[in-house]
Amino acid sequence: MLRPSRAEQVPELVRLFDSPETPSLYAVSTGHNWGLGSREPVGDGAVRLELHGMDRIRRLDTDQGWAIIEAGATQRQLSEQLIGTRRLLNVTASSAHTSVLGNALDRGVGLRRQRTHDLAGLEVVLPGGEVTRVGWWPGDRVGAPNPHGLGPSLLHLFTQSDLGIAVAGAVRLPVRPEVQHVLRLTFGAADLAPAVDAFRRWQGQGLLQGILKIYDTTSASSYGIPAPPVTWRT
Ligand SMILES: Cc1cc2nc3c(=O)[nH]c(=O)nc-3n(C[C@H](O)[C@H](O)[C@H](O)COP(=O)(O)OP(=O)(O)OC[C@H]3O[C@@H](n4cnc5c(N)ncnc54)[C@H](O)[C@@H]3O)c2cc1C
């Protein structure tokens, strides 16, 4: 296991493995990919590069709604920085200790939208140790975060891919709603199909915002959800 604490250390480490004779490198950010292999490398004999020590929030712009974060920065860290601002983080339903970037790189699912929609840019170390930036990145004159830029977009070459190791990323921060309500409905297994039809209609008509989740009783109880207050029967 290799545990760099600064982004500048990563290119040098990657160069050490740039040969057919050396083992492959497997990068994790915080490595909490529970239910999907956790931090276990995909292939045998790999050396794991653990990036949780690189956890800086390099820049934050709550006016334009973006943050430049390193791979180890967690949902908790970024959310706490946003308390009292008009922006929020599109969190997942996983732990507060998970990486924002690691989850986005694995195309995770936020509560408001897919995490790939939050990803605007990446700072990546390529297999030869070169460092490059793809997608949107703030320069001297900051324009609105547009992940696609001009011409072909290279950003998603690096999501669910082994073409490079992301050391930092630009993530977009949605506007914090002035008012919001969370509606919890329950229904029996026999009503699943008509319930899904109704939800699809509501979502299609824009009545629902965010990611709709349907849990069975066991999954719901693992989140500590008590017996629900509203029972819906079709
Ligand atoms: C109860 C429960 C609820 C959950 N809810 C959700 C949910 O709502 N949404 C969701 O998406 N997931 C959910 N998960 C799954 C998982 O916990 C999260 O996806 C979590 O964010 C992944 O862990 P991580 O952020 O530490 O990423 P990591 O484990 O660090 O990374 C995930 C994968 O991405 C790649 N990767 C990571 N970092 C890099 C990098 N810097 N460069 C290149 N490749 C990299 C690696 O292949 C790695 O295996 C849930 C799990 C549980 C147990």
The ligand as an SDF file (V2000), in Angstrom:
LIG
                    3D

 53 58  0  0  0  0  0  0  0  0999 V2000
  -25.7030    1.7580    3.2490 C   0  0  0  0  0  0  0  0  0  0  0  0
  -24.9640    2.1810    2.0020 C   0  0  0  0  0  0  0  0  0  0  0  0
  -25.4690    3.2160    1.2490 C   0  0  0  0  0  0  0  0  0  0  0  0
  -24.8330    3.6260    0.0790 C   0  0  0  0  0  0  0  0  0  0  0  0
  -25.3990    4.6340   -0.6400 N   0  0  0  0  0  0  0  0  0  0  0  0
  -24.8380    5.0160   -1.7920 C   0  0  0  0  0  0  0  0  0  0  0  0
  -25.4460    6.0670   -2.5770 C   0  0  0  0  0  0  0  0  0  0  0  0
  -26.4880    6.6360   -2.2300 O   0  0  0  0  0  0  0  0  0  0  0  0
  -24.8370    6.3960   -3.7400 N   0  0  0  0  0  0  0  0  0  0  0  0
  -23.6920    5.7920   -4.1610 C   0  0  0  0  0  0  0  0  0  0  0  0
  -23.1750    6.1730   -5.2180 O   0  0  0  0  0  0  0  0  0  0  0  0
  -23.1040    4.8170   -3.4370 N   0  0  0  0  0  0  0  0  0  0  0  0
  -23.6300    4.4040   -2.2580 C   0  0  0  0  0  0  0  0  0  0  0  0
  -23.0210    3.4090   -1.5270 N   0  0  0  0  0  0  0  0  0  0  0  0
  -21.8120    2.7430   -2.0480 C   0  0  0  0  0  0  0  0  0  0  0  0
  -20.4540    3.3760   -1.5460 C   0  0  0  0  0  0  0  0  0  0  0  0
  -20.4010    3.4280   -0.1310 O   0  0  0  0  0  0  0  0  0  0  0  0
  -20.2480    4.7990   -2.1120 C   0  0  0  0  0  0  0  0  0  0  0  0
  -20.3380    4.7790   -3.5160 O   0  0  0  0  0  0  0  0  0  0  0  0
  -18.8930    5.4190   -1.7110 C   0  0  0  0  0  0  0  0  0  0  0  0
  -18.8880    6.8070   -1.9890 O   0  0  0  0  0  0  0  0  0  0  0  0
  -17.7180    4.7890   -2.4240 C   0  0  0  0  0  0  0  0  0  0  0  0
  -16.6040    4.9190   -1.6390 O   0  0  0  0  0  0  0  0  0  0  0  0
  -15.5050    6.0860   -1.7910 P   0  0  0  0  0  0  0  0  0  0  0  0
  -16.1820    7.3880   -1.9700 O   0  0  0  0  0  0  0  0  0  0  0  0
  -14.5860    5.9140   -0.6210 O   0  0  0  0  0  0  0  0  0  0  0  0
  -14.7980    5.7300   -3.1610 O   0  0  0  0  0  0  0  0  0  0  0  0
  -13.5200    4.7960   -3.3870 P   0  0  0  0  0  0  0  0  0  0  0  0
  -13.7600    3.4450   -2.7940 O   0  0  0  0  0  0  0  0  0  0  0  0
  -12.3000    5.5240   -2.9690 O   0  0  0  0  0  0  0  0  0  0  0  0
  -13.5360    4.7480   -4.9800 O   0  0  0  0  0  0  0  0  0  0  0  0
  -14.4770    4.0540   -5.7220 C   0  0  0  0  0  0  0  0  0  0  0  0
  -13.7800    3.4640   -6.9570 C   0  0  0  0  0  0  0  0  0  0  0  0
  -13.4590    4.5480   -7.8740 O   0  0  0  0  0  0  0  0  0  0  0  0
  -12.1350    4.4390   -8.3710 C   0  0  0  0  0  0  0  0  0  0  0  0
  -11.3560    5.5730   -7.8720 N   0  0  0  0  0  0  0  0  0  0  0  0
  -11.4900    6.1620   -6.6530 C   0  0  0  0  0  0  0  0  0  0  0  0
  -10.6670    7.1840   -6.5180 N   0  0  0  0  0  0  0  0  0  0  0  0
   -9.9710    7.2500   -7.6700 C   0  0  0  0  0  0  0  0  0  0  0  0
   -8.9620    8.1440   -8.1230 C   0  0  0  0  0  0  0  0  0  0  0  0
   -8.5440    9.1640   -7.3740 N   0  0  0  0  0  0  0  0  0  0  0  0
   -8.4610    7.9680   -9.3600 N   0  0  0  0  0  0  0  0  0  0  0  0
   -8.9130    6.9540  -10.1410 C   0  0  0  0  0  0  0  0  0  0  0  0
   -9.8790    6.0800   -9.7710 N   0  0  0  0  0  0  0  0  0  0  0  0
  -10.3900    6.2270   -8.5440 C   0  0  0  0  0  0  0  0  0  0  0  0
  -11.5730    3.1350   -7.8670 C   0  0  0  0  0  0  0  0  0  0  0  0
  -11.7770    2.1240   -8.8340 O   0  0  0  0  0  0  0  0  0  0  0  0
  -12.4240    2.8300   -6.6300 C   0  0  0  0  0  0  0  0  0  0  0  0
  -12.5860    1.4580   -6.4050 O   0  0  0  0  0  0  0  0  0  0  0  0
  -23.6330    2.9680   -0.3440 C   0  0  0  0  0  0  0  0  0  0  0  0
  -23.1040    1.9370    0.4240 C   0  0  0  0  0  0  0  0  0  0  0  0
  -23.7560    1.5370    1.5810 C   0  0  0  0  0  0  0  0  0  0  0  0
  -23.1750    0.4130    2.3780 C   0  0  0  0  0  0  0  0  0  0  0  0
  1  2  1  0
  2  3  1  0
  2 52  2  0
  3  4  2  0
  4  5  1  0
  4 50  1  0
  5  6  2  0
  6  7  1  0
  6 13  1  0
  7  8  2  0
  7  9  1  0
  9 10  1  0
 10 11  2  0
 10 12  1  0
 12 13  2  0
 13 14  1  0
 14 15  1  0
 14 50  1  0
 15 16  1  0
 16 17  1  0
 16 18  1  0
 18 19  1  0
 18 20  1  0
 20 21  1  0
 20 22  1  0
 22 23  1  0
 23 24  1  0
 24 25  2  0
 24 26  1  0
 24 27  1  0
 27 28  1  0
 28 29  2  0
 28 30  1  0
 28 31  1  0
 31 32  1  0
 32 33  1  0
 33 34  1  0
 33 48  1  0
 34 35  1  0
 35 36  1  0
 35 46  1  0
 36 37  1  0
 36 45  1  0
 37 38  2  0
 38 39  1  0
 39 40  1  0
 39 45  2  0
 40 41  1  0
 40 42  2  0
 42 43  1  0
 43 44  2  0
 44 45  1  0
 46 47  1  0
 46 48  1  0
 48 49  1  0
 50 51  2  0
 51 52  1  0
 52 53  1  0
M  END
$$$$
